[in-house]
């Protein structure tokens, strides 16, 4: 599931008429191309893009997914639009809330694990080694992490790792931190755990601020996967 509905005042005019994942990159590409291409190159051919903020540009760009070989009768790409109705009287409040409002889609899938991705990051990654570690270690959730500069820790969710790959603390955008391992906004959840957590806690609207700290408090198996390659979170014009 790719988060495609983000807006950002810090990107100024770049997001006046489009969401962050639809911001152009390199002339003819968009930021959303990175996670979409990563999925296909990782042999993941069932992809859902969750939209909300000014989605027309993003919808037009993705279409039926043909540029990524996702125009398939089985699997392929689904654009999950926001809706209001039933228990939902307003718009999505965060990435976890966006997934919660599409739990019917999650429940209908045969897979036992759910990969959640940000739609506005620049990186090339094969998700298969991370998925393999997640399954082999029996994790409830695995978080992709990467070293960042100490002066940038306030921009990210910062993790502390204990023995092995176990995450013992998760702090969302701390003002100061000695730790420099940052969450990349890439999560693999055991589907049953994800659905139960979001269903039982409607107040949890953000994975970094609410879901992951709560899972640690409940002593769930929260693990880290360290990514060695290049990665950039395009949250500001300077980035």
N, C-alpha and C positions, 0 to 999 in steps of 0.2 A: 504494500500500500504506500503510495507516494503522496506526500502532503503538497497539494498544488494550490492551496487557497490563500497563501500568505500575502500580507501587505506590509509595506515598510515606509514610514515617513523619512527614514534616514537615507533612502535611495532617491529622494526628491522627485524630479520630473520623470525619472526612469519608470516609476510605477504609477504615474498619473492615470494611465488608461489600461493598465495590465497588472497582473499579479507578479510577485517576485520571480516565480519559476518561468514566467514568460518573457523575462528581460532578455534582449538580444545579446549574443556572445559571438565574437569572431565573424560578424557580418551576417551570416545566414542561419546561425544556430541559436538556440535558446538554452537557458540554464537547465530546464527540464530534460534536455537531451542527455545530460550526464547520467542521472539515475536510470532513465529508460534504456540507454545503451548498456549500462552496467548490468541491468537485469538480463537483457537478451544475451550478452556475452557471458553471463553466468548460467545460461540455460534455464532462465526463469521466463516463461512465456505466458504467465497469467498475472496481469498487472492491473491494479485499480488506482486511478488518480482522483484524489479527493479535492474538489474545487470549492471556491466560495467567492473570494474578492475579484471583481471585474474579470470573469472567466473567459470572455469571448475570444480574446487573442490566444489564450492557451488552448481552448477547445478547437479553434481553427487550425492551430499548429499541429496538434496531435491527430485530429481527425479520427480515422479508423486504425491508425497505427502502422500504416504501410511502410514508412521509411525504416521502421525497426523490425519488420517482419512480424508485426503483431496483429495483422488483419487476418485472424484465424477464426474458424468456426468453433474450435475448442480452445478455451483460454483466451488469449489476446488481451487487448486493453479495454478497460471500462472506465468511463468518466462518471464518477459518482457526484452528482450535483447536490447542493444543500437544499433542504426543504423545511417548511414550517408546518407543523401539524402534530396531532397526537400529544405526546408529552413535551414536545419541543415548540416553545412559543417564541423563540428568538433564534438568532444566528449562532453558529459554532463559536465557542469561546476559547478554543485552543486545539492543539493537535490531538490530545487524548479525547477531547469532546467530539472532534470530527470522526474519529474511529468509532466511538460509542454510538454515534448516530447511524453508523453503517454496520452494526453488529449482525444484522440480519444477513448482510452479504457475507460477512466472515463466517457465520454459522453454516451457510450453505456450501462452503468449500470443503473439499475432501481432505485437504492438507491438515497436519497436526501442528504446524508452526506458522507464524505470521511475521513477515519481514516488513518493518516500517521504516520509510526513508524520507528524508527532507528533499524538497524539490528544487532547492536553490543553492546547492553546493557544487563546487568544481573539483572533480577527482575522477580517477579511473580505478575501479576496484572489481575484482572477482569475488563475489559474495560466498562462493562455495566453501572455501576453507573456514570462514566464520560459521557458516551453517553446520559444517561437519563438527567443529569444536563444540558448538552449542548442543548438538544432538548427543555426541559422545560423552560430554560431561554432565548430561542430564540437567541442563540449566532451565530455570523458569524464564529467565530473560538474559540475553547476552547483549552487551553494549559495546559498539566499536569505539575505540579511544585512540587518541594521538597526542604526542607531545606538542605543546604550544609555547610561545615565548612567555616568560613570567609576567611581562607587562600587559599581556592580552587575556589573562585568566578571567578578568571581570566580564568578558564577552561570552563565556561558555559555561556549561555544566562541568564542574571539576570533580573527578573521582579520586578516591584513595583506595589503593589495592593492598590487601593483606596477603595471606599465604596463597601461593599459586595465582590464579586469575580472579580470585574472589574480591568483589567490590565491597568494602566495609563502610564507605561513606560517599554520599553524592550531594554536592552543594551546587545549586543553580546560580550562576553568575555572582560569585562572592566578590566583595569589594577588594579583598586581599586573600591570597592563598600561597602557601609554600609549595603546594602540589601543582604540577603542570600537565597532568594527564587530563585531556578534555574529551568530553563526549562529542562524537561526530553527528549525533542525531540519527544514528543508524541502530535499530533495535531488532532483535529476533525474539519474539515471545512464544512460549508454549500457548497454543490457541486457547486451551481450556482456562489457563491462568489469566490471560488477557481478558477474555470475555467475563469471567467471574469478577475480576477486580473492577472493571469498568461498570458492570451491572450493579454491583453492590455499593459502589461509591460514586454517585452522580456528581458529587462535589469535586471530583478529580477531573480537571480540564486540561492539564498539561503533564506530559510525561516526565519532564525534568523537575518541575516544581512539586508535583504531587505523587505520581504513580511510582517512580523509582524510589524516592525516600520512604514511601509507605511499604513497599515490598521489602526494603532493607529492615525496617522496623519489625516486620512480620517474620524476619529471618528466612526469607525465601532465598533460593539459589540464584544470586545475581552475579554474573560473571562479566569479565572484560575480555575483549579481543583487540589486541594492539595492532593497528594498521601502520605499516612503515612508509607508505607512499605519500605523494603530494595530496594535499586537501586544503580547500579554502571555503570558508563560509562567507558568502557574499551578502553580508548584513549592512554594509556601509559602502558609500562611493569609494572611499579610500581602499577598502578591501579589494 
